[in-house]
C-alpha cells in the first residue's frame, strides 16, 4: 500500500514513517523543511525496510500538490504538516489560521479530487484546555487556550463535517498527549529550532551543556511534588498508534476520535529525576512562577484506543529518557562534525 505522509521529516512524522515502512507500507513523504531538516531523510533510508520517497513541497502551493496527486495513487494520507508553537500562535494568530487551516483544506480538496478518502490526522490533547479533569476521555469538553489549539479543533470539526457530507470518508483523529523520547537507534529524534517548546529537549540540551539550567514553571500545584503532571508517551508507541489507526480504517468508515497516551501522569520532577537516574547526569533547574494557561494535571484515558484499535503504550519513562539522551548525544556529535566540515570547507576556498 502506498501512503502519503505530510510533514514526514518532522519529529512525529519521521518516527511514523519508520513504523509504516517496516510494516510493509511504501511512504511518499512531503515536507517544506520549515520545521525539519533534510538530514532526517538519510536516517530514514537506514532505518526503513521499504522504499521512502521524499518530495520537498508545500501544501499551500496547490500547483505542487496537484502534481503530486496526479503522479501517485495513494491509498491513505497521514497529515502531520503544520506550524506548531502555542506561544508563537498567540503572537501570530493569522499565520496559524492561514497555514494550518489553508494547508489542510488544500490537502482535502486534492484527496477528494482523486477519490482518496482515508485520512489519519495529527491532533493534540491541547484541545482539552484547562476545564477537564484527568483522566481525560474523548467525550470531555474542549477549551481552547491559544490559536494553535484552535486550529487543531477547527480542523477536527472540518473533518467531522466532511465525513457527515460523504459516508465514503474514513478518518481517524488522534489526540496526542506528550510525546517524548527517540528511536532506540538514536538516529532520529526531536530537534527543535531555537528554544525548545517541550520539556524533554530542554532537559537534553541542559544535559549536553548547551543550556545552563532548566526553568520549572511552578512548584505550588496540587500534585505530589508541586510541579505539573503530564502524560508522557514514547514516540515509538505513538507511531505505532498511527499504524493501528490505519488498519482500523480498513474496516471502519466515518470519523473516529482517539486519545493516545499512557494513562499515567508524571510530574516535571519525576521526569528530571528519572532522566538523572537512567543517564547518570545531573540536571540543574530553577523554580519560576507559573505560566498563564498551564494546568496542574493532565493525563489520558486511552481505553477507547485499546478497545477499538488494539493499541496500548508499552514503553515506560526510563526508556523514554534513555532514548532521548542517546539521540541528543549522537546529534551533538553530528552537529560538531558538520560545523567542523563547514569551517574546513571555508578555509579551503
C-alpha positions, 0 to 999 in steps of 0.5 A, a space after each residue: 500500500 502506498 501512503 502519503 505522509 505530510 510533514 514526514 521529516 518532522 519529529 512525529 512524522 519521521 518516527 511514523 514513517 519508520 513504523 509504516 515502512 517496516 510494516 510493509 507500507 511504501 511512504 511518499 513523504 512531503 515536507 517544506 523543511 520549515 520545521 525539519 531538516 533534510 538530514 532526517 531523510 538519510 536516517 530514514 533510508 537506514 532505518 526503513 525496510 521499504 522504499 521512502 520517497 521524499 518530495 520537498 513541497 508545500 501544501 499551500 502551493 496547490 500547483 505542487 500538490 496537484 502534481 503530486 496527486 496526479 503522479 501517485 495513487 495513494 491509498 491513505 494520507 497521514 497529515 502531520 504538516 503544520 506550524 506548531 508553537 502555542 506561544 508563537 500562535 498567540 503572537 501570530 494568530 493569522 499565520 496559524 489560521 492561514 497555514 494550518 487551516 489553508 494547508 489542510 483544506 488544500 490537502 482535502 480538496 486534492 484527496 477528494 479530487 482523486 477519490 482518496 478518502 482515508 485520512 489519519 490526522 495529527 491532533 493534540 490533547 491541547 484541545 482539552 484546555 484547562 476545564 477537564 479533569 484527568 483522566 481525560 476521555 474523548 467525550 470531555 469538553 474542549 477549551 481552547 487556550 491559544 490559536 494553535 489549539 484552535 486550529 487543531 479543533 477547527 480542523 477536527 470539526 472540518 473533518 467531522 463535517 466532511 465525513 457527515 457530507 460523504 459516508 465514503 470518508 474514513 478518518 481517524 483523529 488522534 489526540 496526542 498527549 506528550 510525546 517524548 523520547 527517540 528511536 532506540 537507534 538514536 538516529 532520529 529524534 526531536 530537534 527543535 529550532 531555537 528554544 525548545 517548546 517541550 520539556 524533554 529537549 530542554 532537559 537534553 540540551 541542559 544535559 549536553 551543556 548547551 543550556 545552563 539550567 532548566 526553568 520549572 514553571 511552578 512548584 505550588 500545584 496540587 500534585 505530589 511534588 508541586 510541579 505539573 503532571 503530564 502524560 508522557 508517551 514514547 514516540 515509538 508507541 505513538 507511531 505505532 498508534 498511527 499504524 493501528 489507526 490505519 488498519 482500523 480504517 480498513 474496516 471502519 468508515 466515518 470519523 473516529 476520535 482517539 486519545 493516545 497516551 499512557 494513562 499515567 501522569 508524571 510530574 516535571 520532577 519525576 521526569 528530571 529525576 528519572 532522566 538523572 537516574 537512567 543517564 547518570 547526569 545531573 540536571 540543574 533547574 530553577 523554580 519560576 512562577 507559573 505560566 498563564 494557561 498551564 494546568 496542574 494535571 493532565 493525563 489520558 484515558 486511552 481505553 477507547 484506543 485499546 478497545 477499538 484499535 488494539 493499541 496500548 503504550 508499552 514503553 515506560 519513562 526510563 526508556 523514554 529518557 534513555 532514548 532521548 539522551 542517546 539521540 541528543 548525544 549522537 546529534 551533538 556529535 553530528 552537529 560538531 562534525 558538520 560545523 567542523 566540515 563547514 569551517 574546513 570547507 571555508 578555509 579551503 576556498 
